């Protein structure tokens, strides 16, 4: 390529955020599997009948063709896989999906490979949009996977101090990311339902009888844990918890 010419490449991407820019353009925060989070301009998409308008919508999952020049990216083409349009018809599932993007935005680094997190996010959006699976279970399952990939793994394998069974009065240590039993009692008081629900959503063996009421508690615990680890607010996550019954 000639010196100074733009280099083009293709990448799958999810739109995390779209911001109006100039008269007819937008700036996209894209989540890509191989380059993590990057910002790309997309021109003319606010004009009526713009061909690439779909590619500038939050939740858009597509193959993007990006031109890179001087460290800046511009979208030159896009081929849609799924726009997850059903999310816009259900306010509860919409906020769950917004929470997925919000968490990705907080956990991702620029120019860092994040394939496993990308797959988890795409699967969560598919589940929320295309199935009737419980929105809170889908979100908690995504969060457990996302925390694992980001290095903030929740230890759900017995008491984090003695390794024994977690039962009776349960505690959660926000610094260490593990639950403890009554005897070890490290951290703040939690509930057995929270612990069993997290194990369920993580695909581990769990006691169904002990999960009653655990979903909302699990959501609150994860949001607090995320906020402590990343120093972000997670307003969409909070709104989902408020709306979820």
N, C-alpha and C positions, 0 to 999 in steps of 0.2 A: 504494500500500500504506500502511496505517496506520503511524504512527511507532512504531518498536520491533518491528514485525512481521518475521518471518523471510522472506527472499527465497529463492525456489526457482529452481534452474537444473539443466539436464541436462548431463552430460559423459561421454564415454567415459573409462574409467580401467582401469589395471592395479593390483592390490593388491601392493604391495612387501612390506608387513609387516603383521601383525595381532597386537595385544597385548591380553591380557585386561584388562578394566576393570570395576570394581564387581562386582556379583554375576553378572549375566547379559549384560553388554555387552562390546564390544571397541572399541579404537581402531585405525583403519586408516591406514596410510601409503599414500596413493593417488598414482599417477603419472597426471596428466592432460595432454593435448596442449597445452591453452591456458593452464593455470595452473601447470604444472610439478608440484611436489610439494606435497601438502597433507594435513593430518591431519583425519580425520572420525570422529566417534563413530557407532556403529551399535548400536541398542538391542535387547536380548532375544535376541541370536543364539546365546547359549550354552544356551538352554532347549531341551529335546527338541522336535523337530518345528518349530523356528523357520523361518518361511518364507524369511527372508533369510540363513540359515546359509551358503548357497553364496557369498554376496557378501562374506563375511568370511574367505575362504580365500586364502592366498598363491597367486599366479598367476591369480586370477580376472580375466577380461577381460570387462567388462560396461558397459552404459550405466547410470550412477548418477544418481539424482535427489537433489540435495543441498540442504538448507535452510541458509542462512547467516544468522547473527545475532550481532552483536557480534564479528565476526571468527572465529566458531567455526562449524564445519560438522557437520551431522548427516545421515546417510543416511536418506532416507525411503522410497526404492524402488530397485530394481535389476533390470535385464533382461539375462540372461546371453547373451554371445556364445560364450565358450568357457572352460571351467575347466581345460583342459589336463591332464585327470585321468590320462592315460597316463604322465605324468612320474613319478607316484608308484609306478609298477611297475618302474622302471629306475633304480637308484641313481646310475649314472654320468650319465645324462641329467638326472636330478633335480638333481644338484649343478651341472651346466652351466647349468640354468635358474635355480638359486639365484644363481649367479655373475652372470647377466644382471641380475637384480633388484638385487643388491649393487652392481653398477657404476652402474646407474641411480640408486640411492640416493645414491651418492657424488658423481655428476656433476651431479645436478639441483639447481636452486635453487628456493626457495619463490616462488610467484607469477610464475614465468618461463615464457614460451612455449617448448615443446620438441617441436614436431610431428614433426620428422625423427627425433629420438631415440625418440619414442614408437612410430613406425612400425617402426623398426629392432628395437626390443625385442619388439613383438608378432610380427613376422616371425620373429625368432629363436626365440621360444617355440613358434610354430606349427611351425617346422622341427624343433625338438627333440622335440615331442610327436606330430606327425602324419606325419613322414617318417622314413626310415631313413638320412638323410644323416649323415655323420660328425659326431659331437657336437663334437669339437675344432675342426673346420673351421667349423662353424656359429658356435661361440663366438668364434673368432678373427675371423671376418668381422664379427660384431656389434661386437667390440671396436674394430676399425679404423674402423667407421662412427661408433661412440660417441665415440671420441677426436677424430675430425674435427669432430663437432658441438659438442664441449666446448671446442674451441680448442687441443687438444693433438695436433694432426694428426701422424701418422707420415708422413715424407717417404720414399716408396718409389720415387722417380724418379731412380735413379742416385746417384752420390756427392754427398752434401750439400755438399761443399766445392768440388770441381772440376767436378762435373756429369758426370764420365766414368762408364764402366761399373763396376759393383761386382762384382769377381771376385777369386779368390785369397783372401788373408787379408782378412776383412771385419770392420769395426768399427762399433759403434753408440754414438752420442753421446746419453746420456740427457738432457742439458740441452736440446739442440737438437731431439731427436726425429728424427735422420736417420742413415743408414748412410754409411760412408766407405770408400774403396778403400784398398789397401795403401799407396799413395804418400802419401795424406793422413792416414791412421791417427789419426783423432780419436775419442776415447772408449774403450770397452772392447772386447775381442776378442769377436766374435760368429761366426756361421757363415753360409756361403752358403746352406745349407738353410733357415735361419731367414728370410733375406731373400726367397728364392724362394717359400717357403710363405706369407709375408705378402702378397707380390704376388698369388699364386694366390687367397687368401681375400679380397683386395680387388678381385678381378675384373680384374686387370691381366695383361698377357702375362708368362709365366713359363716356366722351363725345368724340365719335369717330372722329368728325370733328376737334377736337383740338389735336389729337395724331400725326399729320403729322410731320415727321422728329424727332419724340421724342425718337425713340429706341436708336440711337447712343448717344444722349445726356444723356439718362437714364443710359446707360452702363458706360459712362465716370463719371457721378456723383457717381454711386455705387462703381466704382473702386477707386475713390478718397476717398470716405467715408470709404471703407474697409481699405485702406492704412493708413488713419489717425487713425482708431480705433485699428488696429493690428500691425502697423509699419512694414508691409511686402510690397513687391514690385509688385507682381502679373504680371510677364512678359507674361504668356500665355493669361491672360485676356487682356492685352494690345495688344498682337498680334492679338487676335480675333477682337478687335475693329478696328484695322488697316485693316484687311482683309474683314470685313463685309461691304457689300454694301446695 
